Amino acid sequence: MKIRLSPNHDARPADEPVDILVLHYTGMQTGQAAIDRLCDPEARVSAHYVVEEDGTVWNLVTEDRRAWHAGISFWRGHETLNGRCIGIEIVNPGHEWGYRPFPAVQMAAVATLCQGILSRHPIPARNVVAHSDIAPDRKEDPGELFDWPWLAAQGIGLWPDFPANVAASSVDEEKLRADLAAIGYPVPAVGQGAAAFATLLRAFQRRWRPARIDGVADAETALRAEMVMRSVQNTG
C-alpha cells in the first residue's frame, strides 16, 4: 500500500459508529488525475483509499478521520453519511469518459482492502453500498459493470441467488416501495411523482439488476427487491 495523505478530512463525530462502506469509481480520465484532485485542498473532496486499475492501493485518509466523499447521502435512516463510513475510490473513467469493466487484478485488490476494513469495523453486509445506492438522484458509480456478485462471494456485501427467469405479472408498487425502504434506499414520497421513483429504480437496477436499467417497476425488479430485502433481514 502506498501513502499520499490528503488534507481534506476532519474529525469523525464522537457519537457515530463506522458502520458503512461506500464504493465509488473515480470518474476521471486517469487515476493520477483522480488522486491529485482528492489531495487538492481547493477541491474539498477525498476518500480513505484509491485502488488503481493495476491493483495499486493508495491510502489518502486514515480510517479514524472523516473523509469527504459521500456528499448529500442517505442510507437506512441516516443522512450525511461521511461521519459513519469509509470510502474507497476505484479508478475507472466512468460513464462520462469511457466506462469500462474493472480488471480482475483491480477487483482482487478491492476485495483484499475491503476484507481488511471489515475486520476492523462493525460493518454489516447490508451496509456495503454503492455511491449510487446512497445518492441515487446524483450518482451512478461504481456502475453496472462493477462485479458485485463476485465481491459478495469473497464475503463482502450481499448478492442473493436471483432466478434466471421471472414471469411477467402485475406489480404492487406499495410493496415495492416498502421493500426498497427496508433495504435502506431513500424512497421518494408518492407525491414526488413518477420521475423521482424511476430514478430510484434505476439506481436499484444498476446495483442489483445490471442487465436492465430502465427505471421500470416490472415483475423481475420487484422480485429482486423482495429478495434483497429478505437477505438484508436475514443478516440482522
C-alpha positions as CSV (number, residue, x, y, z in Angstrom):
1,M,0.0,0.0,0.0
2,K,1.2,3.5,-0.9
3,I,0.5,6.6,1.2
4,R,-0.3,10.1,-0.1
5,L,-2.1,11.9,2.7
6,S,-4.9,14.3,1.6
7,P,-5.5,17.4,3.6
8,N,-9.3,17.0,3.0
9,H,-10.6,15.4,6.2
10,D,-11.7,16.3,9.7
11,A,-12.8,14.6,13.0
12,R,-15.5,12.0,13.0
13,P,-18.5,12.7,15.2
14,A,-17.9,11.1,18.6
15,D,-21.4,9.5,18.8
16,E,-21.4,7.7,15.4
17,P,-20.0,4.3,14.7
18,V,-18.2,3.5,11.5
19,D,-20.7,1.1,10.0
20,I,-21.0,1.8,6.3
21,L,-18.5,1.0,3.4
22,V,-19.1,3.1,0.3
23,L,-17.6,2.0,-3.1
24,H,-17.1,4.7,-5.8
25,Y,-15.5,4.9,-9.2
26,T,-13.2,7.9,-9.8
27,G,-15.0,9.1,-13.0
28,M,-11.9,10.9,-14.2
29,Q,-9.7,10.3,-17.3
30,T,-6.7,8.9,-15.3
31,G,-6.0,7.6,-11.9
32,Q,-3.3,10.2,-11.3
33,A,-5.8,13.0,-12.0
34,A,-8.2,11.5,-9.5
35,I,-5.6,11.2,-6.8
36,D,-4.4,14.7,-7.4
37,R,-8.0,16.0,-7.1
38,L,-8.6,14.0,-3.9
39,C,-5.5,15.6,-2.5
40,D,-6.2,19.2,-3.7
41,P,-7.3,21.4,-0.7
42,E,-9.3,23.6,-3.0
43,A,-11.4,20.6,-4.2
44,R,-12.6,19.7,-0.7
45,V,-13.1,16.1,-1.6
46,S,-11.3,13.0,-0.5
47,A,-11.6,9.3,0.2
48,H,-9.8,6.9,2.5
49,Y,-8.5,4.8,-0.3
50,V,-7.9,4.7,-4.1
51,V,-7.5,1.5,-5.9
52,E,-5.8,1.8,-9.3
53,E,-6.5,-0.5,-12.3
54,D,-3.2,-2.4,-11.8
55,G,-4.2,-3.1,-8.2
56,T,-2.1,-0.5,-6.5
57,V,-3.8,0.8,-3.4
58,W,-3.3,4.3,-2.1
59,N,-4.2,5.4,1.4
60,L,-5.2,9.1,1.5
61,V,-7.1,9.5,4.8
62,T,-6.7,7.4,7.9
63,E,-9.7,5.4,8.9
64,D,-10.2,7.2,12.2
65,R,-10.8,10.5,10.3
66,R,-13.8,11.6,8.3
67,A,-13.1,11.7,4.5
68,W,-15.3,13.8,2.2
69,H,-16.7,11.5,-0.4
70,A,-20.3,10.7,0.1
71,G,-21.8,14.2,-0.1
72,I,-25.6,14.5,0.3
73,S,-26.5,11.0,1.1
74,F,-28.9,8.6,2.9
75,W,-28.9,5.0,4.0
76,R,-31.2,3.1,6.4
77,G,-32.5,6.3,8.1
78,H,-29.1,8.1,8.3
79,E,-28.2,11.2,6.4
80,T,-24.9,12.9,5.5
81,L,-23.0,9.7,5.9
82,N,-19.4,10.8,5.8
83,G,-19.1,10.6,9.6
84,R,-20.0,7.0,9.7
85,C,-18.5,5.5,6.6
86,I,-15.3,4.6,4.9
87,G,-14.9,5.5,1.2
88,I,-13.0,3.6,-1.5
89,E,-12.5,5.2,-4.9
90,I,-11.9,2.7,-7.6
91,V,-10.1,4.0,-10.7
92,N,-12.3,3.9,-13.7
93,P,-13.1,6.7,-16.3
94,G,-16.8,6.3,-15.5
95,H,-19.8,6.9,-17.8
96,E,-18.5,10.3,-18.9
97,W,-15.0,9.3,-20.0
98,G,-15.4,5.8,-21.4
99,Y,-16.8,3.4,-18.8
100,R,-15.2,0.0,-18.9
101,P,-15.0,-3.3,-17.0
102,F,-12.9,-3.4,-13.8
103,P,-9.8,-5.5,-14.3
104,A,-9.5,-8.8,-12.3
105,V,-6.3,-7.5,-10.6
106,Q,-8.1,-4.4,-9.5
107,M,-11.1,-6.3,-8.2
108,A,-8.8,-8.6,-6.2
109,A,-7.2,-5.6,-4.6
110,V,-10.6,-4.1,-3.8
111,A,-11.6,-7.4,-2.2
112,T,-8.5,-7.6,0.0
113,L,-8.8,-4.0,1.0
114,C,-12.5,-4.4,1.9
115,Q,-11.8,-7.6,3.9
116,G,-9.2,-5.7,6.0
117,I,-11.7,-2.8,6.6
118,L,-14.5,-5.2,7.6
119,S,-12.1,-6.9,10.1
120,R,-11.5,-3.5,11.8
121,H,-15.0,-2.1,11.8
122,P,-18.5,-3.5,12.6
123,I,-19.9,-3.0,9.1
124,P,-22.7,-5.4,8.3
125,A,-23.1,-6.9,4.8
126,R,-26.2,-4.7,4.2
127,N,-24.1,-1.6,4.6
128,V,-21.6,-2.4,1.9
129,V,-23.0,0.0,-0.7
130,A,-22.5,1.8,-4.0
131,H,-22.3,5.6,-4.1
132,S,-25.4,5.3,-6.3
133,D,-27.3,3.5,-3.5
134,I,-26.8,6.3,-1.1
135,A,-27.2,9.2,-3.6
136,P,-29.5,7.7,-6.3
137,D,-30.6,11.1,-7.7
138,R,-27.0,12.2,-8.2
139,K,-24.6,9.3,-8.8
140,E,-24.2,6.2,-11.0
141,D,-21.0,4.8,-9.5
142,P,-19.4,2.3,-9.4
143,G,-22.0,1.3,-12.0
144,E,-23.4,-1.7,-13.8
145,L,-20.1,-3.2,-14.8
146,F,-18.9,-3.5,-11.2
147,D,-18.8,-7.2,-10.2
148,W,-20.9,-7.2,-7.0
149,P,-21.7,-10.9,-7.3
150,W,-18.0,-11.8,-7.3
151,L,-17.4,-9.4,-4.4
152,A,-20.1,-11.0,-2.4
153,A,-18.6,-14.4,-3.0
154,Q,-15.5,-13.0,-1.3
155,G,-17.6,-12.3,1.8
156,I,-18.1,-8.6,1.1
157,G,-21.7,-7.4,0.8
158,L,-24.8,-9.2,-0.4
159,W,-25.9,-11.0,-3.6
160,P,-29.0,-13.2,-3.5
161,D,-29.3,-16.2,-5.8
162,F,-31.7,-14.5,-8.2
163,P,-33.8,-16.7,-10.6
164,A,-32.8,-16.8,-14.2
165,N,-36.3,-16.1,-15.5
166,V,-39.3,-14.3,-14.0
167,A,-42.8,-14.5,-15.4
168,A,-44.5,-11.2,-16.2
169,S,-47.1,-10.2,-13.7
170,S,-48.6,-7.1,-12.1
171,V,-46.5,-5.2,-9.5
172,D,-47.7,-4.0,-6.2
173,E,-46.0,-0.6,-6.1
174,E,-46.7,0.0,-2.5
175,K,-45.0,-3.3,-1.5
176,L,-42.1,-2.5,-3.9
177,R,-41.6,0.9,-2.2
178,A,-41.7,-0.8,1.2
179,D,-39.1,-3.3,0.2
180,L,-36.8,-0.6,-1.2
181,A,-37.1,1.3,2.0
182,A,-36.4,-1.8,4.1
183,I,-33.2,-2.3,2.1
184,G,-32.2,1.2,3.0
185,Y,-32.9,3.4,0.0
186,P,-34.3,6.9,0.2
187,V,-37.7,6.2,-1.3
188,P,-39.4,9.3,-2.6
189,A,-42.9,10.1,-1.4
190,V,-45.7,9.1,-3.8
191,G,-46.4,12.8,-4.2
192,Q,-43.0,13.5,-5.7
193,G,-44.0,11.9,-8.9
194,A,-43.1,9.0,-11.2
195,A,-39.8,10.5,-12.4
196,A,-38.3,10.5,-8.9
197,F,-39.4,6.9,-8.3
198,A,-38.0,5.8,-11.7
199,T,-34.6,7.4,-10.8
200,L,-34.5,5.4,-7.6
201,L,-35.4,2.2,-9.5
202,R,-32.6,2.8,-12.0
203,A,-30.2,3.1,-9.0
204,F,-31.5,-0.2,-7.6
205,Q,-31.3,-1.9,-11.0
206,R,-27.7,-0.6,-11.6
207,R,-26.7,-2.4,-8.4
208,W,-29.0,-5.5,-8.4
209,R,-30.2,-5.9,-12.0
210,P,-27.4,-4.5,-14.1
211,A,-28.6,-6.2,-17.4
212,R,-31.6,-3.8,-17.4
213,I,-31.5,-0.3,-16.2
214,D,-34.7,1.4,-17.3
215,G,-36.4,2.6,-14.2
216,V,-39.5,0.4,-14.9
217,A,-41.2,-1.3,-12.0
218,D,-41.7,-4.7,-13.7
219,A,-42.1,-8.1,-12.1
220,E,-38.4,-9.0,-12.1
221,T,-37.3,-5.7,-10.5
222,A,-40.0,-6.2,-7.8
223,L,-38.9,-9.8,-7.1
224,R,-35.3,-8.8,-6.9
225,A,-36.2,-6.0,-4.4
226,E,-38.0,-8.5,-2.3
227,M,-35.1,-11.0,-2.4
228,V,-32.6,-8.3,-1.4
229,M,-34.9,-7.1,1.4
230,R,-35.1,-10.6,2.7
231,S,-31.3,-11.0,2.6
232,V,-31.0,-7.8,4.5
233,Q,-33.4,-9.0,7.1
234,N,-31.6,-12.3,7.4
235,T,-28.2,-10.6,8.0
236,G,-29.6,-8.7,11.0
